[in-house]
Amino acid sequence: MRKFNVAIVGATGAVGEELCRVLKDYNFPINKLVPLASARSAGSKVEFDGKEVTVLELTPTCFEENEVEIAFFSAGGSISAEYAKYAVDAGAVVIDNTSHFRMDPKTPLVVPEVNPEDISLWKETGIIANPNCSTIQMVLALKPLDELYGIKRVDVSTYQAVSGAGKTGMEELVKQMQDLLSFKLDESEKKAFAHQIVNNVIPQIDVQQPNDFTKEEMKMVLETQKILHKEIAVAATCVRVPVLRSHSESITVTFEEGTSVDVAEVRDALERFENVEVIDDLANNAYPMPIISTDTDITYVGRIRKDVYADNIVHFFNVADQVRVGAATNAVRIGLKWIEMESDI
């Protein structure tokens, strides 16, 4: 198999570091790894395949100078907005983990298990967008159910780990836990979140929108529709919880009128779908939890039950590792699928 020169923009961040691990885990065909970051981080080291690789400064010319062919961006939307064009101009395909290109009608938004055919649209912009972490794990469960019955509406409440706010979010939770045990919580700084996160839940992620939903919630609405190519009604409530890693979601799916949900059929459809695993044995206390999904590449689904009042409604709970499934792993899977589909390059 041909090997590629692969860049990671934002290599020293939480997702960038995870990308290094996932690329190795998936035996990604790498000829040369090019870790990129700001001038402040340039010269530091990242670990890849048991070796330390020097981080280079992100500049407009770095992609051409290093003959980059695949560039993973995970350094924030403003960085992608400024530098992705230089990677594309240098001949690389950009796989972008930020929200900047997601709703661009010319840029494919991809979860490879769900809409791999959209990857073929990459040539128009040179960019493939990685969806929001919460959207990814949700559509992995929605796709087989839409194929089974046809989805009309989705109502979801998320329980999102502090890893969604990057390293600073994780560090803030740990520091507040330490301060709580030391009776110094009043002195704890609040930088990553507007409120104390330890011993608390915060029912706001990202900024308020004109319709009083948050930006995070509207991402789930619009991205789900774009990925599934269907105007499904989606309502989301996104909540930050004091969990270090792995997001959880409570999901209610309303199917088309006249559908009579068979829970066994729902469970079977989910079990057969790629990278989805069902854990659903309430009598024996077995169901998806963040401690199960952390450091895995699986979306776990459980608590599957038919609505008490309506035959066409099903409820379930899912969890997935936000840093892997919700970011790094999905991006790497996009890259591998792109290589497979562009095998003539």
C-alpha positions as CSV (number, residue, x, y, z in Angstrom):
1,M,0.0,0.0,0.0
2,R,1.2,3.5,-0.8
3,K,2.2,5.6,2.2
4,F,1.5,9.2,2.7
5,N,3.0,12.3,4.3
6,V,0.5,13.2,7.0
7,A,0.2,16.4,9.0
8,I,-1.6,17.0,12.3
9,V,-2.4,20.6,12.9
10,G,-2.8,21.2,16.6
11,A,-0.6,18.2,17.4
12,T,0.0,19.2,21.0
13,G,-3.8,19.5,21.9
14,A,-6.0,16.7,23.3
15,V,-7.3,15.6,19.9
16,G,-4.0,16.0,18.2
17,E,-2.3,13.8,20.8
18,E,-5.1,11.2,20.4
19,L,-4.7,11.4,16.6
20,C,-1.1,10.2,17.0
21,R,-2.3,7.2,19.0
22,V,-5.2,6.4,16.7
23,L,-3.1,6.6,13.5
24,K,-0.8,4.0,15.0
25,D,-3.7,1.9,16.3
26,Y,-5.2,1.8,12.8
27,N,-1.9,1.2,11.0
28,F,-2.5,4.3,8.9
29,P,-0.1,4.2,5.9
30,I,2.2,7.0,7.0
31,N,5.5,7.7,5.2
32,K,6.2,10.8,7.3
33,L,4.4,12.4,10.2
34,V,4.4,16.2,10.3
35,P,3.2,17.5,13.7
36,L,2.3,21.2,13.5
37,A,1.4,23.8,16.1
38,S,1.9,27.4,17.0
39,A,5.3,29.0,17.2
40,R,5.0,28.7,21.0
41,S,4.7,24.9,20.8
42,A,7.2,24.4,17.9
43,G,10.2,22.5,19.0
44,S,8.3,20.4,21.5
45,K,7.9,16.6,21.0
46,V,4.9,14.3,20.4
47,E,5.1,10.6,20.6
48,F,4.3,8.4,17.6
49,D,5.0,4.7,17.1
50,G,7.3,4.7,20.1
51,K,9.4,7.6,18.9
52,E,9.5,11.3,19.6
53,V,8.8,13.6,16.7
54,T,9.6,17.3,16.7
55,V,6.6,19.7,16.4
56,L,7.1,22.2,13.6
57,E,5.6,25.7,13.4
58,L,2.4,26.0,11.4
59,T,3.0,28.5,8.6
60,P,1.5,29.1,5.2
61,T,4.3,27.3,3.5
62,C,4.8,24.3,5.8
63,F,2.5,22.0,3.9
64,E,4.3,22.5,0.6
65,E,7.7,22.3,2.3
66,N,6.9,18.9,3.8
67,E,5.0,17.6,0.8
68,V,1.9,16.9,2.9
69,E,-0.7,14.8,1.3
70,I,-3.2,14.3,4.1
71,A,-3.7,17.1,6.7
72,F,-5.8,16.5,9.9
73,F,-6.8,19.9,11.4
74,S,-7.7,20.0,15.1
75,A,-6.5,23.4,16.3
76,G,-9.8,25.4,16.4
77,G,-12.0,26.9,13.7
78,S,-10.1,30.1,13.3
79,I,-6.9,28.2,12.5
80,S,-8.7,26.0,10.0
81,A,-10.2,29.1,8.4
82,E,-6.8,30.6,8.0
83,Y,-4.6,27.7,7.1
84,A,-6.7,24.9,5.5
85,K,-6.5,26.7,2.1
86,Y,-2.7,26.5,2.2
87,A,-2.8,22.7,2.7
88,V,-5.3,22.4,-0.1
89,D,-3.2,24.6,-2.4
90,A,-0.2,22.3,-1.6
91,G,-2.2,19.3,-2.9
92,A,-3.3,17.8,0.4
93,V,-6.8,16.6,1.4
94,V,-7.9,18.3,4.6
95,I,-9.8,16.4,7.2
96,D,-11.1,19.1,9.5
97,N,-12.1,18.5,13.1
98,T,-13.5,22.0,13.7
99,S,-16.9,23.4,13.1
100,H,-15.7,25.9,10.5
101,F,-16.5,24.0,7.3
102,R,-19.3,21.7,8.5
103,M,-22.3,23.5,7.1
104,D,-20.6,24.7,4.0
105,P,-22.8,23.2,1.3
106,K,-19.7,22.4,-0.9
107,T,-17.9,20.5,1.9
108,P,-18.9,16.9,2.7
109,L,-19.7,16.2,6.4
110,V,-18.9,12.6,7.0
111,V,-19.3,9.7,9.5
112,P,-17.8,6.9,7.4
113,E,-20.2,4.2,8.7
114,V,-23.2,6.4,7.9
115,N,-22.5,8.4,4.7
116,P,-19.2,7.2,3.2
117,E,-20.4,8.1,-0.3
118,D,-20.2,11.8,0.5
119,I,-16.4,11.5,0.7
120,S,-16.3,11.5,-3.1
121,L,-17.4,15.2,-3.0
122,W,-14.1,16.3,-1.4
123,K,-12.5,17.4,-4.7
124,E,-14.7,20.6,-4.9
125,T,-13.1,22.2,-1.8
126,G,-10.3,19.8,-1.0
127,I,-11.8,19.5,2.5
128,I,-13.8,16.8,4.4
129,A,-15.4,18.0,7.6
130,N,-15.6,15.9,10.8
131,P,-19.0,16.4,12.6
132,N,-19.6,17.5,16.1
133,C,-18.7,14.8,18.7
134,S,-22.2,14.5,20.0
135,T,-23.6,14.3,16.5
136,I,-21.3,11.5,15.5
137,Q,-22.3,9.1,18.2
138,M,-25.9,9.9,17.8
139,V,-26.1,9.3,14.0
140,L,-24.2,6.0,14.4
141,A,-27.3,4.8,16.3
142,L,-29.9,6.7,14.2
143,K,-28.7,5.4,10.8
144,P,-29.7,1.7,11.3
145,L,-33.0,2.8,12.9
146,D,-33.8,5.1,10.0
147,E,-33.2,2.3,7.6
148,L,-35.4,0.0,9.7
149,Y,-38.5,2.2,10.2
150,G,-37.9,5.7,8.9
151,I,-37.2,8.4,11.5
152,K,-39.6,11.4,11.8
153,R,-38.2,13.1,14.9
154,V,-35.4,12.9,17.4
155,D,-35.3,14.4,20.9
156,V,-31.9,14.2,22.7
157,S,-30.4,15.3,26.0
158,T,-26.6,15.0,26.2
159,Y,-24.4,14.5,29.2
160,Q,-21.1,15.8,27.8
161,A,-17.8,15.2,29.5
162,V,-15.3,18.0,30.2
163,S,-13.0,16.5,27.5
164,G,-15.3,18.3,25.0
165,A,-13.6,21.6,26.2
166,G,-10.2,20.2,25.6
167,K,-7.3,19.9,28.0
168,T,-8.3,23.0,29.9
169,G,-11.7,21.6,30.7
170,M,-10.2,18.3,32.0
171,E,-7.6,20.1,34.0
172,E,-10.3,22.4,35.5
173,L,-12.4,19.5,36.7
174,V,-9.4,17.7,38.3
175,K,-8.3,20.9,40.0
176,Q,-11.8,21.6,41.4
177,M,-12.0,18.0,42.6
178,Q,-8.7,18.5,44.5
179,D,-9.9,21.9,45.9
180,L,-13.2,20.3,47.0
181,L,-11.3,17.6,49.0
182,S,-9.0,20.3,50.4
183,F,-12.0,22.6,51.3
184,K,-10.6,25.3,49.0
185,L,-13.3,25.2,46.4
186,D,-14.2,28.9,46.8
187,E,-10.7,29.7,45.6
188,S,-10.9,27.6,42.4
189,E,-10.6,29.5,39.2
190,K,-13.4,29.1,36.6
191,K,-11.9,29.6,33.1
192,A,-13.0,26.7,30.9
193,F,-16.6,26.9,32.2
194,A,-18.9,29.7,33.3
195,H,-19.7,27.9,36.5
196,Q,-18.2,25.4,38.9
197,I,-18.2,22.0,37.2
198,V,-17.4,19.7,40.1
199,N,-20.6,18.5,41.9
200,N,-22.6,20.3,39.3
201,V,-24.1,20.1,35.8
202,I,-24.3,23.0,33.4
203,P,-27.2,23.1,31.0
204,Q,-25.4,25.3,28.5
205,I,-22.7,24.4,26.0
206,D,-21.6,27.2,23.6
207,V,-23.4,30.4,23.1
208,Q,-27.1,31.3,22.9
209,Q,-28.7,31.4,19.5
210,P,-31.7,33.6,18.4
211,N,-34.1,30.7,19.0
212,D,-32.8,30.2,22.6
213,F,-31.1,26.9,21.7
214,T,-27.3,27.0,22.0
215,K,-24.9,26.7,19.2
216,E,-23.9,23.2,20.3
217,E,-27.6,22.2,20.2
218,M,-28.1,23.6,16.8
219,K,-25.0,21.8,15.5
220,M,-26.7,18.5,16.4
221,V,-29.9,19.6,14.6
222,L,-28.3,20.8,11.3
223,E,-25.4,18.3,11.1
224,T,-27.8,15.3,11.6
225,Q,-29.9,16.5,8.8
226,K,-26.9,17.0,6.5
227,I,-25.3,13.6,7.3
228,L,-28.5,11.7,6.9
229,H,-29.7,13.7,3.9
230,K,-33.1,14.0,5.5
231,E,-35.1,16.8,7.1
232,I,-35.6,15.0,10.4
233,A,-36.9,17.1,13.2
234,V,-34.3,17.3,16.0
235,A,-34.5,18.9,19.4
236,A,-31.4,18.9,21.6
237,T,-30.5,19.9,25.1
238,C,-26.8,19.8,25.7
239,V,-25.5,19.6,29.3
240,R,-21.9,19.6,30.6
241,V,-21.3,17.1,33.4
242,P,-18.4,16.4,35.8
243,V,-17.1,13.4,33.8
244,L,-13.6,13.5,32.5
245,R,-14.1,11.6,29.2
246,S,-16.9,10.1,27.1
247,H,-20.2,11.7,26.3
248,S,-23.6,10.2,27.1
249,E,-26.9,10.8,25.4
250,S,-30.5,10.0,26.2
251,I,-32.4,9.7,22.9
252,T,-36.0,9.5,22.0
253,V,-36.8,8.5,18.4
254,T,-40.2,9.0,16.8
255,F,-40.7,6.9,13.7
256,E,-43.1,7.5,10.8
257,E,-46.8,7.3,11.5
258,G,-48.2,3.8,11.5
259,T,-44.9,2.2,12.7
260,S,-45.2,-0.3,15.5
261,V,-41.8,-0.6,17.2
262,D,-40.5,-4.1,17.8
263,V,-37.7,-3.7,20.4
264,A,-36.1,-7.0,19.3
265,E,-35.9,-5.6,15.7
266,V,-34.4,-2.3,17.0
267,R,-31.8,-4.2,19.1
268,D,-30.9,-6.4,16.1
269,A,-30.5,-3.5,13.8
270,L,-28.2,-1.7,16.2
271,E,-26.2,-4.8,17.0
272,R,-25.5,-5.4,13.3
273,F,-24.4,-1.8,12.6
274,E,-20.7,-1.2,12.2
275,N,-18.9,0.0,15.4
276,V,-22.1,0.0,17.5
277,E,-22.4,-2.4,20.4
278,V,-25.5,-3.1,22.4
279,I,-25.3,-3.5,26.2
280,D,-28.8,-3.8,27.4
281,D,-29.5,-6.0,30.4
282,L,-31.2,-3.9,33.0
283,A,-32.0,-6.8,35.3
284,N,-28.3,-7.4,35.7
285,N,-27.3,-3.7,35.9
286,A,-25.7,-3.8,32.4
287,Y,-26.0,-0.7,30.3
288,P,-23.7,1.8,28.6
289,M,-21.7,4.1,30.9
290,P,-18.8,6.5,30.2
291,I,-16.3,4.2,32.1
292,I,-17.1,1.5,29.5
293,S,-16.6,3.6,26.4
294,T,-13.5,5.6,27.4
295,D,-10.5,4.7,25.3
296,T,-12.6,2.6,22.9
297,D,-13.7,3.2,19.4
298,I,-17.2,1.8,19.9
299,T,-20.6,3.6,20.4
300,Y,-22.5,1.7,23.0
301,V,-26.3,1.6,23.1
302,G,-28.6,0.3,25.8
303,R,-31.8,1.0,27.9
304,I,-33.7,0.3,24.7
305,R,-37.4,0.5,25.4
306,K,-40.7,1.2,23.6
307,D,-42.7,4.2,24.6
308,V,-45.5,3.5,27.1
309,Y,-48.0,5.6,25.2
310,A,-47.1,5.6,21.5
311,D,-46.3,2.5,19.3
312,N,-44.0,4.5,17.0
313,I,-41.6,5.8,19.7
314,V,-38.4,4.2,21.2
315,H,-36.1,5.4,23.9
316,F,-32.4,4.5,24.4
317,F,-29.1,5.6,25.9
318,N,-25.8,5.8,24.2
319,V,-22.2,6.6,25.2
320,A,-18.9,7.1,23.2
321,D,-15.5,8.4,23.8
322,Q,-15.6,12.0,22.7
323,V,-11.9,12.3,22.0
324,R,-11.8,9.1,19.9
325,V,-15.1,8.3,18.3
326,G,-16.2,11.9,18.5
327,A,-13.0,13.3,17.0
328,A,-9.7,11.5,16.3
329,T,-11.1,8.0,15.4
330,N,-13.8,9.4,13.1
331,A,-11.2,11.6,11.3
332,V,-8.8,8.6,10.9
333,R,-11.6,6.5,9.5
334,I,-12.4,9.2,7.1
335,G,-8.8,9.2,6.0
336,L,-8.7,5.5,5.5
337,K,-12.0,5.5,3.5
338,W,-10.6,8.4,1.4
339,I,-7.5,6.3,0.6
340,E,-9.7,3.3,-0.3
341,M,-12.0,5.4,-2.5
342,E,-9.1,7.2,-4.2
343,S,-7.0,4.1,-4.7
344,D,-6.0,5.3,-8.2
345,I,-4.0,8.2,-6.8
